[in-house]
Each structure stands twice: as C-alpha cells, then as structure tokens.
C-alpha cells in the first residue's frame, strides 16, 4: 500500500506541475484574473496533498490499515476539491455550467479536513505495535 500511496503522490504532483504550467502560460490568456486565482488555489492544494501522500507513505506513526483510510479520504478530497475548482475556473470557456456541480468543492474540502483529522487522531492515539 505504501508504494501505491507514494506513487499516487507522485502522479498528483506531476499533474499539479503540468496543470500549473498550463494555467500560467495558456489559461491566463483565456480567462480573467479571478478565474486564474481560483485555478491556482486548486493547484496549490493539489500539490500540498501530493507531498502529504508521499510523506504519509513513509511514516511509521500510523498502521497500514489506517494509512489506507487517510489515503482514500485525501485522494477523493483532492479530486473533488481541486478538479472541481479547475472546472469552475474554465466555466466561461465551455457550454456546460460547472456551477451546477459547485457543491463538490466544499465536499472535497471536507474530505481533506477529515483526512488530516483522522491522521492526527491515529498519531495521537498511537499504536504500540507501530511505535516500536
């Protein structure tokens, strides 16, 4: 599972760099400054959580089963949060009104928060078998 978590972190990181470059060099010519700022928020959170997953994969403070829970919360949270933000940022460029799915953003953000809280709880609670 650690390899999967770490690899997912790498993938999210690579995608954040690619999407960030697109935002800086292509998208800024097509949408207004507010949309770019929104887009950059999605990039920033995606990159933070890519690094988070890479660290999670290598921590020994949390057992494997608990890592899996945190991993899925963070992964789903990033997809819902960041990717819905990307779609909202390009809303002016497409026929579909992505504001109809805007509730995915706070849902994704909530999952990110829950993922961090589950990790914090597991670290604080501890597990004598893992700590050795």
Backbone bond lengths (Angstrom), bond angles and torsions (degrees), N, CA, C in turn:
res aa  C-N    CA-C-N  psi(-1)  N-CA   C-N-CA  omega(-1)  CA-C   N-CA-C  phi
1 X - - - 1.460 - - 1.528 111.13 -
2 X 1.341 116.91 -34.12 1.462 119.45 -179.17 1.525 111.68 -61.51
3 X 1.321 116.27 -37.98 1.464 119.86 178.77 1.529 109.98 -65.54
4 X 1.312 117.50 -39.23 1.460 121.84 178.36 1.521 110.67 -64.99
5 X 1.318 116.71 -45.07 1.464 120.79 179.47 1.525 110.25 -62.50
6 X 1.324 116.48 -47.01 1.469 121.20 -179.06 1.533 110.16 -63.68
7 X 1.321 117.39 -44.48 1.462 121.74 179.97 1.527 111.60 -63.57
8 X 1.310 116.80 -37.86 1.461 120.74 177.07 1.528 109.91 -65.30
9 X 1.324 116.61 -40.00 1.463 120.47 175.78 1.521 111.22 -59.98
10 X 1.327 116.54 -42.91 1.470 120.66 177.58 1.528 109.96 -61.88
11 X 1.327 117.03 -47.37 1.463 121.10 -179.24 1.530 111.50 -59.55
12 X 1.334 116.55 -46.59 1.468 119.99 178.73 1.525 110.99 -63.27
13 X 1.332 117.10 -36.55 1.460 121.02 177.94 1.512 111.95 -65.62
14 X 1.334 116.58 -46.19 1.468 121.09 178.44 1.531 110.19 -61.03
15 X 1.327 116.21 -44.47 1.464 119.78 178.80 1.526 111.39 -63.19
16 X 1.331 117.25 -37.43 1.469 120.60 178.31 1.521 110.64 -63.51
17 X 1.322 117.75 -41.21 1.467 121.08 178.36 1.531 110.13 -65.60
18 X 1.323 116.98 -46.13 1.470 120.81 -179.52 1.530 110.90 -62.88
19 X 1.334 116.13 -49.09 1.465 119.88 -179.64 1.527 111.37 -66.09
20 X 1.333 116.71 -35.16 1.461 120.63 177.07 1.517 111.40 -64.69
21 X 1.318 116.69 -41.96 1.466 120.86 177.75 1.531 110.27 -64.38
22 X 1.318 116.20 -41.65 1.468 119.69 176.88 1.527 110.64 -61.04
23 X 1.327 116.39 -42.74 1.462 120.12 179.17 1.513 112.46 -63.57
24 X 1.325 116.41 -39.50 1.465 120.81 -176.98 1.522 112.62 -76.92
25 X 1.327 117.72 -31.05 1.461 119.61 -172.22 1.521 114.91 -113.70
26 X 1.305 117.64 -11.46 1.460 118.88 -177.96 1.516 112.75 -127.35
27 X 1.295 114.69 -49.17 1.463 119.99 -174.50 1.520 112.18 -68.71
28 X 1.324 117.56 -33.07 1.464 119.71 -175.98 1.525 112.83 -62.99
29 X 1.321 116.47 -18.77 1.470 120.50 177.57 1.531 111.95 -85.24
30 X 1.330 115.98 -11.67 1.463 119.71 -173.65 1.523 114.94 -109.36
31 X 1.337 117.04 -22.93 1.470 120.11 -177.08 1.525 109.82 -128.30
32 X 1.321 116.22 168.37 1.469 119.74 -177.44 1.532 112.16 -78.98
33 X 1.313 115.61 173.81 1.469 122.27 -175.56 1.528 112.33 -62.69
34 X 1.322 117.64 -36.35 1.466 120.45 178.54 1.531 111.26 -63.75
35 X 1.323 116.45 -40.55 1.464 120.55 179.03 1.529 110.23 -65.73
36 X 1.322 117.36 -39.05 1.469 120.83 177.78 1.518 110.24 -64.05
37 X 1.322 117.17 -42.75 1.464 120.70 179.03 1.527 110.44 -62.85
38 X 1.313 116.88 -41.19 1.464 121.72 176.82 1.528 110.23 -62.16
39 X 1.319 116.47 -46.55 1.461 123.08 179.24 1.530 110.47 -58.42
40 X 1.330 116.42 -44.90 1.468 121.09 -179.88 1.526 112.13 -63.54
41 X 1.332 116.87 -31.38 1.470 120.15 175.46 1.526 109.44 -62.94
42 X 1.319 117.25 -43.69 1.465 120.68 177.58 1.518 111.69 -61.28
43 X 1.332 116.91 -42.94 1.467 121.88 178.51 1.525 110.50 -61.21
44 X 1.323 115.63 -47.73 1.465 121.03 -177.69 1.533 111.03 -59.24
45 X 1.331 116.59 -48.00 1.463 119.53 -179.53 1.524 111.64 -66.40
46 X 1.314 116.85 -36.74 1.459 119.21 177.68 1.527 110.56 -63.38
47 X 1.336 117.10 -44.23 1.460 119.69 -179.37 1.529 111.32 -67.09
48 X 1.320 117.09 -42.84 1.470 119.47 177.27 1.523 110.40 -54.84
49 X 1.313 115.84 -44.11 1.464 118.76 -175.27 1.529 112.53 -80.45
50 X 1.318 117.38 -21.67 1.475 119.95 170.73 1.534 108.44 -63.92
51 X 1.320 116.08 -46.98 1.471 120.31 178.15 1.529 110.94 -64.88
52 X 1.324 116.04 -39.47 1.465 121.97 176.84 1.534 110.24 -55.13
53 X 1.339 116.40 -47.09 1.467 119.79 -178.46 1.523 111.67 -65.36
54 X 1.316 117.06 -36.43 1.463 120.17 179.24 1.532 110.59 -66.61
55 X 1.315 116.35 -36.41 1.473 120.13 176.51 1.526 109.79 -71.90
56 X 1.325 117.00 -43.69 1.470 121.34 179.22 1.525 110.87 -55.74
57 X 1.322 116.94 -42.54 1.463 121.21 -178.20 1.528 111.47 -60.36
58 X 1.308 117.13 -27.85 1.466 121.03 -174.84 1.526 114.43 -104.32
59 X 1.328 116.89 3.10 1.464 118.60 179.93 1.527 110.79 -85.62
60 X 1.314 114.62 147.75 1.462 119.77 176.84 1.519 110.97 -112.51
61 X 1.325 116.81 9.05 1.460 121.11 179.61 1.518 112.70 -78.55
62 X 1.315 116.75 -13.82 1.453 121.70 -175.13 1.521 108.75 -130.62
63 X 1.314 115.92 136.58 1.463 120.63 178.99 1.519 111.85 -66.92
64 X 1.316 115.67 161.31 1.463 121.90 -175.19 1.531 113.04 -58.85
65 X 1.323 116.83 -41.64 1.469 119.51 -178.40 1.530 111.07 -66.65
66 X 1.315 116.75 -37.17 1.466 120.65 179.10 1.524 110.58 -72.07
67 X 1.331 117.14 -34.87 1.471 120.83 175.21 1.525 110.06 -59.38
68 X 1.317 115.10 -39.96 1.459 120.63 -178.36 1.532 110.46 -60.95
69 X 1.324 116.65 -43.28 1.464 121.67 178.55 1.518 110.43 -61.71
70 X 1.333 116.41 -48.57 1.467 120.96 -179.97 1.526 109.55 -62.25
71 X 1.310 116.98 -43.22 1.473 121.98 179.69 1.522 111.18 -55.44
72 X 1.326 117.21 -50.53 1.461 119.98 -177.51 1.526 111.91 -66.51
73 X 1.322 117.35 -38.93 1.470 120.08 176.94 1.522 111.02 -60.56
74 X 1.334 116.04 -45.69 1.464 120.71 -178.75 1.528 110.62 -68.53
75 X 1.311 117.68 -45.64 1.464 120.71 -178.48 1.527 111.46 -60.59
76 X 1.315 116.97 -50.12 1.460 120.29 179.70 1.526 109.97 -64.86
77 X 1.330 116.57 -39.11 1.460 120.80 177.73 1.518 112.38 -60.64
78 X 1.321 117.36 -44.50 1.474 120.86 178.99 1.522 110.40 -63.92
79 X 1.315 116.60 -45.65 1.468 119.33 -179.08 1.525 110.32 -60.55
80 X 1.317 117.27 -47.91 1.467 119.84 -179.05 1.524 111.79 -68.48
81 X 1.321 117.36 -44.46 1.463 120.98 -175.87 1.527 111.75 -72.25
82 X 1.311 116.56 -63.32 1.464 119.82 -173.97 1.524 112.66 -66.10
83 X 1.320 117.09 -45.72 1.454 118.65 -175.44 1.521 112.26 -70.64
84 X 1.333 117.95 -30.78 1.467 118.57 174.23 1.526 109.95 -69.55
85 X 1.322 117.06 -33.98 1.470 120.07 175.94 1.527 110.49 -65.10
86 X 1.326 117.55 -41.71 1.466 120.09 177.84 1.529 110.42 -58.89
87 X 1.321 115.40 -44.39 1.465 119.69 -179.47 1.521 111.34 -66.37
88 X 1.316 117.38 -39.86 1.465 120.34 177.74 1.530 110.91 -65.04
89 X 1.329 117.29 -35.28 1.464 121.17 -179.38 1.531 111.62 -66.91
90 X 1.319 117.12 -31.68 1.472 120.04 -179.68 1.530 111.77 -98.01
91 X 1.300 117.13 13.39 1.459 122.27 -176.60 1.531 112.49 -52.72
92 X 1.321 117.25 -37.90 1.471 121.31 -177.54 1.529 112.18 -70.28
93 X 1.320 117.51 -15.37 1.466 121.03 -174.91 1.526 114.35 -93.90
94 X 1.323 116.76 -12.02 1.465 119.65 -173.93 1.526 111.14 -124.79
95 X 1.310 115.23 162.03 1.465 120.38 -178.48 1.535 111.95 -74.17
96 X 1.339 117.19 -34.26 1.471 120.24 -178.79 1.520 109.43 -73.22
97 X 1.328 116.82 137.65 1.459 121.53 178.65 1.530 109.04 -89.90
98 X 1.334 115.94 99.94 1.456 120.48 -177.34 1.531 113.06 -69.02
99 X 1.318 117.75 -8.78 1.468 119.19 176.02 1.528 111.05 -65.16
100 X 1.333 116.29 -17.32 1.461 120.89 177.30 1.533 111.52 -67.99
101 X 1.324 116.38 -23.47 1.467 119.87 179.46 1.532 111.37 -110.57
102 X 1.324 116.22 19.54 1.468 121.25 -176.19 1.530 112.97 -62.46
103 X 1.315 118.35 -20.78 1.472 120.27 178.93 1.525 112.42 -68.53
104 X 1.329 116.86 -15.49 1.462 119.43 177.11 1.530 111.45 -66.06
105 X 1.331 116.83 -30.22 1.461 120.28 -178.27 1.532 111.73 -63.39
106 X 1.334 119.44 -54.40 1.468 117.78 178.57 1.531 113.22 -66.68
107 X 1.323 117.39 -29.78 1.464 119.89 175.55 1.527 109.74 -63.72
108 X 1.322 116.74 -45.72 1.459 120.86 176.79 1.521 111.82 -61.67
109 X 1.323 116.52 -43.23 1.464 120.37 177.30 1.516 112.16 -61.05
110 X 1.315 116.14 -38.88 1.464 120.40 177.88 1.526 110.63 -64.34
111 X 1.319 116.91 -41.64 1.472 119.98 178.02 1.526 111.34 -64.07
112 X 1.328 117.31 -37.22 1.469 120.38 176.11 1.533 110.53 -62.08
113 X 1.313 115.96 -45.21 1.470 120.47 178.95 1.524 110.27 -61.96
114 X 1.325 116.57 -45.93 1.465 120.47 179.95 1.528 110.38 -61.96
115 X 1.324 117.72 -40.01 1.461 120.72 177.24 1.524 112.07 -58.92
116 X 1.327 116.03 -45.56 1.470 120.11 177.04 1.533 111.14 -63.09
117 X 1.324 116.97 -41.53 1.471 120.31 -179.11 1.520 111.98 -67.51
118 X 1.328 117.04 -39.50 1.466 120.09 177.35 1.525 109.35 -62.74
119 X 1.322 116.88 -42.89 1.466 120.09 177.70 1.528 110.43 -61.59
120 X 1.324 116.89 -46.53 1.465 120.48 179.83 1.525 111.04 -59.52
121 X 1.327 116.07 -44.96 1.462 120.61 179.26 1.527 110.92 -59.87
122 X 1.318 116.59 -45.16 1.472 120.65 -178.48 1.526 111.80 -66.02
123 X 1.312 116.88 -37.87 1.466 119.99 178.58 1.528 110.23 -68.60
124 X 1.329 116.92 -44.69 1.468 121.08 -179.05 1.512 110.75 -67.65
125 X 1.330 116.52 -44.33 1.470 120.52 179.55 1.510 110.26 -63.21
126 X 1.334 114.83 -40.96 1.465 119.71 178.44 1.505 113.08 72.82
127 X 1.300 114.49 165.27 1.453 122.43 177.46 1.518 106.18 -147.67
128 X 1.340 117.69 111.46 1.444 120.27 -175.86 1.536 113.97 -54.61
129 X 1.314 117.67 -32.33 1.463 120.42 179.79 1.532 111.48 -68.82
130 X 1.342 116.25 -35.36 1.456 120.83 -178.75 1.528 110.66 -78.06
131 X 1.339 117.54 -37.39 1.471 122.76 -175.14 1.524 113.95 -69.33
132 X 1.307 117.79 -15.91 1.452 119.61 -176.69 1.490 112.95 -78.12
